[in-house]
Amino acid sequence: MKSVDITHRLNVFQEACERLGLKITHQRMEIYRAVIMTENHPDAVSVYHRVKKRIPMISLDTVYRNLKLLAKHGLISIVGLSQESLRFDGNMTPHHHFACVKCGMIRDFNSPAIGHLPIPEEVKGFGSPVSVHLEVKGLCATCKKSSRRN
């Protein structure tokens, strides 16, 4: 990711925090930076290890609390398979995910066709949908290749 893009996203993040009345702390900025610096949808422990390099005294609890707070306010999203630990996504543009059921790899993809699908009537009966997100589960190319060898 280009440093100009990261700087822009950090500025947008700061503005959003101000709008939401969230304190802009050094720890919060570094946690957000750790999430947006990768497309690998890191879990909290991975974010913690990245942030710890820049803020050695940060605790795992602080990272967890901030990630959940940022997700609660729509600044990042929670993604992943339900049986694994929570994974976080800093890409808040409309997109979908492919998740490998073997290794847990998650990758983003876009599909204009999916974005134009109508919301089923039975879903509308549950409430007012605000977004559509599709998660495709399967074997990634690496896992598929290794399973052929075995």
NUSE-511402 format. One record per residue: residue number from 1; residue in one letter; x, y, z of N, C-alpha, C, CB in turn. Coordinates in steps of 0.2 Angstrom, whole numbers, plus 5000, padded with zeros to 4 digits. Glycine has a CB too. Layout:
N
[NUM, A, [X, Y, Z], [X, Y, Z], [X, Y, Z], [X, Y, Z]] ...
END
This chain:
150
[1, M, [5004, 4994, 5000], [5000, 5000, 5000], [5004, 5006, 5000], [4995, 5000, 5006]] [2, K, [5003, 5011, 4996], [5007, 5017, 4995], [5006, 5021, 5002], [5005, 5021, 4989]] [3, S, [5012, 5025, 5003], [5011, 5029, 5009], [5006, 5035, 5009], [5018, 5032, 5011]] [4, V, [5005, 5037, 5003], [5000, 5043, 5002], [4993, 5040, 5003], [5000, 5045, 4994]] [5, D, [4992, 5034, 5001], [4985, 5031, 5003], [4985, 5030, 5010], [4985, 5024, 4999]] [6, I, [4990, 5027, 5014], [4990, 5026, 5021], [4988, 5033, 5024], [4996, 5023, 5023]] [7, T, [4992, 5038, 5023], [4991, 5045, 5026], [4984, 5047, 5025], [4996, 5050, 5023]] [8, H, [4982, 5046, 5019], [4975, 5048, 5017], [4970, 5045, 5022], [4973, 5047, 5010]] [9, R, [4971, 5038, 5022], [4966, 5034, 5026], [4967, 5036, 5034], [4968, 5026, 5025]] [10, L, [4973, 5037, 5036], [4973, 5039, 5043], [4970, 5046, 5044], [4981, 5040, 5045]] [11, N, [4970, 5050, 5040], [4967, 5057, 5040], [4959, 5056, 5040], [4969, 5062, 5034]] [12, V, [4957, 5052, 5036], [4950, 5050, 5036], [4948, 5047, 5042], [4948, 5046, 5030]] [13, F, [4952, 5043, 5045], [4950, 5039, 5051], [4950, 5044, 5057], [4956, 5034, 5053]] [14, Q, [4955, 5049, 5057], [4955, 5054, 5062], [4948, 5058, 5062], [4961, 5059, 5062]] [15, E, [4946, 5060, 5056], [4940, 5064, 5055], [4934, 5060, 5057], [4940, 5066, 5048]] [16, A, [4934, 5054, 5056], [4928, 5050, 5058], [4928, 5049, 5066], [4929, 5043, 5055]] [17, C, [4934, 5048, 5069], [4934, 5048, 5076], [4931, 5054, 5079], [4941, 5047, 5078]] [18, E, [4934, 5060, 5076], [4931, 5066, 5079], [4924, 5067, 5078], [4935, 5072, 5075]] [19, R, [4921, 5065, 5072], [4914, 5065, 5071], [4910, 5061, 5076], [4912, 5063, 5064]] [20, L, [4913, 5055, 5078], [4910, 5050, 5082], [4911, 5052, 5090], [4912, 5043, 5081]] [21, G, [4915, 5057, 5091], [4917, 5058, 5098], [4922, 5053, 5101], [4910, 5059, 5102]] [22, L, [4926, 5050, 5097], [4930, 5045, 5100], [4937, 5049, 5101], [4931, 5039, 5095]] [23, K, [4940, 5047, 5106], [4947, 5050, 5107], [4952, 5048, 5102], [4950, 5049, 5114]] [24, I, [4956, 5052, 5100], [4961, 5050, 5095], [4968, 5049, 5099], [4962, 5055, 5089]] [25, T, [4969, 5043, 5101], [4975, 5041, 5105], [4980, 5038, 5100], [4973, 5036, 5111]] [26, H, [4986, 5039, 5103], [4992, 5036, 5099], [4991, 5028, 5098], [4999, 5037, 5103]] [27, Q, [4989, 5025, 5103], [4987, 5018, 5103], [4982, 5016, 5098], [4985, 5015, 5110]] [28, R, [4977, 5020, 5098], [4971, 5019, 5093], [4974, 5020, 5086], [4965, 5023, 5095]] [29, M, [4978, 5025, 5085], [4980, 5026, 5078], [4985, 5021, 5076], [4984, 5033, 5078]] [30, E, [4989, 5018, 5080], [4993, 5013, 5078], [4990, 5006, 5077], [4999, 5012, 5084]] [31, I, [4984, 5005, 5081], [4980, 4999, 5080], [4977, 4999, 5073], [4975, 4998, 5086]] [32, Y, [4974, 5005, 5072], [4971, 5006, 5065], [4976, 5005, 5059], [4967, 5013, 5065]] [33, R, [4982, 5008, 5060], [4987, 5008, 5055], [4989, 5000, 5054], [4993, 5012, 5057]] [34, A, [4989, 4996, 5059], [4991, 4989, 5059], [4986, 4985, 5055], [4992, 4986, 5065]] [35, V, [4980, 4987, 5055], [4974, 4984, 5052], [4974, 4986, 5044], [4967, 4985, 5055]] [36, I, [4975, 4992, 5043], [4975, 4994, 5036], [4981, 4993, 5032], [4973, 5002, 5036]] [37, M, [4987, 4992, 5035], [4993, 4991, 5032], [4994, 4984, 5028], [4999, 4991, 5037]] [38, T, [4989, 4980, 5030], [4989, 4973, 5027], [4982, 4971, 5024], [4991, 4968, 5032]] [39, E, [4982, 4967, 5019], [4976, 4964, 5016], [4974, 4957, 5018], [4976, 4965, 5008]] [40, N, [4978, 4955, 5023], [4977, 4948, 5026], [4972, 4948, 5031], [4984, 4946, 5029]] [41, H, [4968, 4953, 5033], [4963, 4952, 5038], [4966, 4949, 5044], [4957, 4948, 5035]] [42, P, [4970, 4953, 5048], [4973, 4950, 5054], [4969, 4949, 5060], [4979, 4955, 5056]] [43, D, [4970, 4944, 5064], [4967, 4943, 5070], [4970, 4948, 5075], [4967, 4936, 5072]] [44, A, [4967, 4948, 5081], [4969, 4953, 5086], [4976, 4952, 5088], [4965, 4953, 5092]] [45, V, [4978, 4946, 5089], [4985, 4944, 5091], [4990, 4946, 5086], [4986, 4936, 5092]] [46, S, [4989, 4946, 5079], [4993, 4948, 5074], [4994, 4956, 5074], [4991, 4946, 5067]] [47, V, [4988, 4959, 5076], [4988, 4967, 5076], [4992, 4968, 5082], [4981, 4969, 5077]] [48, Y, [4991, 4965, 5088], [4995, 4966, 5094], [5003, 4966, 5093], [4993, 4961, 5099]] [49, H, [5005, 4961, 5089], [5012, 4960, 5088], [5015, 4965, 5083], [5014, 4953, 5084]] [50, R, [5011, 4968, 5078], [5013, 4973, 5074], [5014, 4980, 5078], [5008, 4974, 5068]] [51, V, [5008, 4981, 5082], [5008, 4987, 5086], [5014, 4987, 5092], [5001, 4988, 5089]] [52, K, [5015, 4981, 5094], [5020, 4981, 5100], [5027, 4983, 5097], [5020, 4973, 5102]] [53, K, [5028, 4982, 5091], [5035, 4984, 5088], [5035, 4992, 5089], [5036, 4982, 5081]] [54, R, [5030, 4995, 5088], [5030, 5003, 5088], [5028, 5005, 5095], [5025, 5005, 5083]] [55, I, [5024, 5002, 5099], [5022, 5004, 5106], [5024, 4997, 5111], [5015, 5006, 5106]] [56, P, [5030, 4997, 5113], [5032, 4991, 5117], [5027, 4989, 5123], [5039, 4991, 5119]] [57, M, [5024, 4994, 5126], [5021, 4994, 5132], [5013, 4992, 5131], [5022, 5000, 5136]] [58, I, [5011, 4992, 5125], [5004, 4991, 5124], [5002, 4983, 5126], [5002, 4992, 5116]] [59, S, [4996, 4983, 5128], [4993, 4976, 5131], [4989, 4973, 5125], [4990, 4977, 5137]] [60, L, [4988, 4967, 5125], [4984, 4963, 5121], [4977, 4965, 5122], [4985, 4955, 5122]] [61, D, [4975, 4966, 5129], [4968, 4968, 5130], [4967, 4975, 5127], [4968, 4969, 5138]] [62, T, [4971, 4980, 5127], [4970, 4986, 5124], [4969, 4986, 5117], [4976, 4991, 5125]] [63, V, [4973, 4981, 5113], [4972, 4980, 5106], [4965, 4977, 5105], [4977, 4975, 5103]] [64, Y, [4963, 4972, 5109], [4956, 4969, 5108], [4950, 4974, 5109], [4955, 4963, 5113]] [65, R, [4951, 4978, 5114], [4946, 4983, 5116], [4945, 4988, 5110], [4947, 4986, 5123]] [66, N, [4951, 4990, 5108], [4951, 4995, 5103], [4948, 4992, 5096], [4957, 4998, 5102]] [67, L, [4950, 4986, 5094], [4947, 4983, 5088], [4940, 4983, 5088], [4951, 4976, 5087]] [68, K, [4937, 4980, 5094], [4930, 4980, 5095], [4926, 4986, 5095], [4928, 4976, 5101]] [69, L, [4930, 4991, 5098], [4927, 4998, 5098], [4926, 5001, 5090], [4931, 5003, 5102]] [70, L, [4932, 5000, 5087], [4932, 5002, 5080], [4927, 4999, 5075], [4939, 5001, 5077]] [71, A, [4926, 4992, 5077], [4921, 4988, 5073], [4914, 4991, 5075], [4922, 4981, 5074]] [72, K, [4913, 4992, 5081], [4906, 4994, 5083], [4904, 5001, 5080], [4906, 4995, 5091]] [73, H, [4909, 5005, 5079], [4908, 5011, 5076], [4909, 5011, 5068], [4912, 5017, 5078]] [74, G, [4910, 5005, 5065], [4910, 5005, 5058], [4916, 5007, 5055], [4904, 5008, 5055]] [75, L, [4922, 5008, 5059], [4928, 5010, 5056], [4932, 5005, 5053], [4932, 5014, 5061]] [76, I, [4931, 4999, 5055], [4934, 4993, 5053], [4928, 4987, 5053], [4940, 4990, 5057]] [77, S, [4929, 4982, 5050], [4924, 4977, 5050], [4927, 4970, 5053], [4921, 4975, 5044]] [78, I, [4923, 4966, 5055], [4925, 4959, 5058], [4923, 4954, 5052], [4921, 4957, 5065]] [79, V, [4928, 4950, 5051], [4926, 4945, 5045], [4929, 4938, 5048], [4930, 4947, 5039]] [80, G, [4928, 4933, 5044], [4931, 4927, 5045], [4926, 4921, 5046], [4935, 4927, 5051]] [81, L, [4929, 4915, 5047], [4925, 4909, 5049], [4923, 4909, 5056], [4929, 4903, 5047]] [82, S, [4917, 4907, 5057], [4914, 4907, 5064], [4918, 4903, 5069], [4907, 4905, 5064]] [83, Q, [4921, 4898, 5067], [4925, 4894, 5072], [4932, 4896, 5074], [4925, 4887, 5069]] [84, E, [4934, 4901, 5070], [4941, 4904, 5072], [4941, 4910, 5076], [4945, 4905, 5065]] [85, S, [4946, 4913, 5077], [4946, 4920, 5081], [4944, 4925, 5076], [4953, 4921, 5084]] [86, L, [4942, 4931, 5079], [4939, 4936, 5075], [4945, 4939, 5071], [4937, 4942, 5080]] [87, R, [4943, 4941, 5065], [4948, 4944, 5060], [4945, 4951, 5058], [4949, 4939, 5054]] [88, F, [4950, 4955, 5057], [4948, 4962, 5056], [4950, 4965, 5049], [4951, 4967, 5061]] [89, D, [4946, 4969, 5046], [4947, 4971, 5039], [4946, 4979, 5039], [4941, 4969, 5034]] [90, G, [4952, 4982, 5037], [4952, 4990, 5037], [4949, 4992, 5030], [4959, 4992, 5038]] [91, N, [4947, 4988, 5026], [4945, 4990, 5019], [4937, 4991, 5020], [4946, 4985, 5013]] [92, M, [4935, 4997, 5020], [4928, 4998, 5022], [4924, 5000, 5015], [4927, 5004, 5027]] [93, T, [4927, 4999, 5009], [4924, 5000, 5003], [4920, 4994, 5002], [4928, 5001, 4997]] [94, P, [4914, 4994, 4998], [4910, 4988, 4997], [4914, 4983, 4994], [4904, 4990, 4993]] [95, H, [4914, 4977, 4997], [4918, 4971, 4994], [4916, 4965, 4997], [4926, 4972, 4994]] [96, H, [4918, 4959, 4995], [4916, 4953, 4997], [4923, 4949, 4999], [4912, 4949, 4992]] [97, H, [4922, 4943, 5002], [4928, 4939, 5004], [4928, 4932, 5002], [4928, 4939, 5012]] [98, F, [4934, 4929, 5000], [4935, 4922, 4999], [4938, 4920, 5005], [4939, 4921, 4992]] [99, A, [4936, 4915, 5009], [4939, 4912, 5015], [4941, 4905, 5014], [4935, 4913, 5021]] [100, C, [4947, 4903, 5015], [4949, 4896, 5014], [4947, 4892, 5020], [4957, 4895, 5013]] [101, V, [4944, 4887, 5020], [4942, 4883, 5025], [4947, 4878, 5028], [4936, 4878, 5023]] [102, K, [4953, 4878, 5025], [4958, 4874, 5028], [4963, 4878, 5031], [4962, 4870, 5022]] [103, C, [4966, 4883, 5028], [4971, 4887, 5031], [4969, 4894, 5034], [4977, 4889, 5026]] [104, G, [4963, 4896, 5033], [4960, 4902, 5036], [4962, 4908, 5032], [4962, 4903, 5042]] [105, M, [4965, 4908, 5026], [4967, 4914, 5022], [4960, 4917, 5020], [4971, 4912, 5016]] [106, I, [4960, 4924, 5020], [4955, 4928, 5018], [4957, 4933, 5013], [4951, 4931, 5024]] [107, R, [4954, 4933, 5007], [4955, 4938, 5002], [4949, 4942, 5000], [4959, 4935, 4996]] [108, D, [4950, 4948, 4998], [4945, 4953, 4996], [4943, 4951, 4988], [4946, 4960, 4997]] [109, F, [4937, 4952, 4986], [4936, 4952, 4979], [4930, 4957, 4978], [4934, 4945, 4976]] [110, N, [4929, 4960, 4972], [4923, 4964, 4970], [4919, 4960, 4965], [4926, 4971, 4968]] [111, S, [4913, 4962, 4965], [4908, 4959, 4960], [4902, 4964, 4959], [4906, 4952, 4962]] [112, P, [4902, 4967, 4954], [4897, 4972, 4953], [4890, 4968, 4952], [4898, 4976, 4946]] [113, A, [4890, 4962, 4950], [4884, 4958, 4949], [4881, 4956, 4956], [4886, 4951, 4946]] [114, I, [4885, 4955, 4961], [4883, 4953, 4968], [4880, 4960, 4971], [4888, 4950, 4972]] [115, G, [4884, 4965, 4969], [4881, 4972, 4972], [4875, 4974, 4970], [4886, 4977, 4971]] [116, H, [4872, 4971, 4964], [4866, 4973, 4961], [4860, 4968, 4963], [4867, 4974, 4954]] [117, L, [4862, 4963, 4966], [4857, 4958, 4968], [4852, 4961, 4973], [4860, 4951, 4971]] [118, P, [4845, 4959, 4972], [4840, 4962, 4976], [4840, 4958, 4983], [4833, 4961, 4973]] [119, I, [4839, 4962, 4988], [4838, 4959, 4995], [4832, 4954, 4995], [4838, 4964, 5000]] [120, P, [4832, 4948, 4997], [4826, 4944, 4997], [4821, 4947, 5002], [4828, 4937, 4999]] [121, E, [4815, 4946, 5000], [4809, 4948, 5004], [4809, 4945, 5011], [4803, 4946, 5001]] [122, E, [4811, 4939, 5012], [4811, 4936, 5019], [4817, 4939, 5023], [4813, 4928, 5018]] [123, V, [4822, 4942, 5020], [4827, 4945, 5024], [4824, 4952, 5026], [4834, 4946, 5020]] [124, K, [4821, 4955, 5022], [4818, 4962, 5024], [4813, 4961, 5030], [4814, 4965, 5018]] [125, G, [4810, 4955, 5030], [4806, 4954, 5036], [4809, 4954, 5043], [4802, 4948, 5035]] [126, F, [4816, 4953, 5043], [4820, 4953, 5049], [4821, 4960, 5051], [4826, 4950, 5048]] [127, G, [4821, 4965, 5046], [4823, 4972, 5048], [4825, 4976, 5042], [4829, 4972, 5053]] [128, S, [4829, 4981, 5042], [4831, 4985, 5037], [4838, 4984, 5035], [4830, 4993, 5038]] [129, P, [4840, 4980, 5030], [4847, 4979, 5028], [4850, 4986, 5026], [4847, 4974, 5022]] [130, V, [4856, 4986, 5028], [4860, 4992, 5026], [4866, 4990, 5022], [4863, 4995, 5033]] [131, S, [4868, 4984, 5021], [4873, 4982, 5017], [4872, 4974, 5015], [4880, 4983, 5020]] [132, V, [4876, 4972, 5009], [4876, 4965, 5007], [4883, 4963, 5007], [4872, 4964, 5000]] [133, H, [4885, 4958, 5010], [4891, 4955, 5010], [4891, 4948, 5009], [4895, 4957, 5017]] [134, L, [4895, 4946, 5004], [4895, 4938, 5003], [4902, 4936, 5005], [4894, 4937, 4995]] [135, E, [4902, 4930, 5008], [4908, 4926, 5010], [4908, 4920, 5006], [4909, 4925, 5017]] [136, V, [4913, 4919, 5002], [4914, 4912, 4998], [4919, 4908, 5002], [4916, 4914, 4991]] [137, K, [4917, 4902, 5004], [4921, 4898, 5007], [4923, 4892, 5003], [4918, 4895, 5014]] [138, G, [4930, 4890, 5003], [4932, 4885, 4999], [4940, 4884, 5000], [4931, 4887, 4992]] [139, L, [4943, 4880, 4996], [4950, 4879, 4997], [4954, 4884, 4993], [4952, 4872, 4995]] [140, C, [4959, 4887, 4996], [4963, 4892, 4992], [4967, 4888, 4987], [4967, 4896, 4997]] [141, A, [4970, 4891, 4982], [4975, 4888, 4977], [4980, 4884, 4981], [4977, 4893, 4972]] [142, T, [4983, 4887, 4986], [4989, 4884, 4989], [4987, 4877, 4993], [4992, 4888, 4994]] [143, C, [4981, 4878, 4996], [4979, 4871, 5000], [4976, 4866, 4995], [4973, 4873, 5004]] [144, K, [4973, 4869, 4989], [4971, 4864, 4984], [4977, 4860, 4981], [4967, 4868, 4979]] [145, K, [4982, 4864, 4980], [4988, 4861, 4977], [4991, 4856, 4981], [4993, 4867, 4975]] [146, S, [4992, 4858, 4988], [4995, 4853, 4993], [4991, 4847, 4994], [4996, 4857, 4999]] [147, S, [4984, 4848, 4993], [4980, 4842, 4994], [4980, 4837, 4988], [4972, 4844, 4995]] [148, R, [4982, 4839, 4982], [4983, 4835, 4977], [4989, 4831, 4977], [4983, 4839, 4970]] [149, R, [4994, 4834, 4981], [5001, 4830, 4982], [5000, 4825, 4987], [5006, 4835, 4984]] [150, N, [4995, 4825, 4991], [4995, 4820, 4997], [4990, 4814, 4995], [4992, 4823, 5003]] 
END
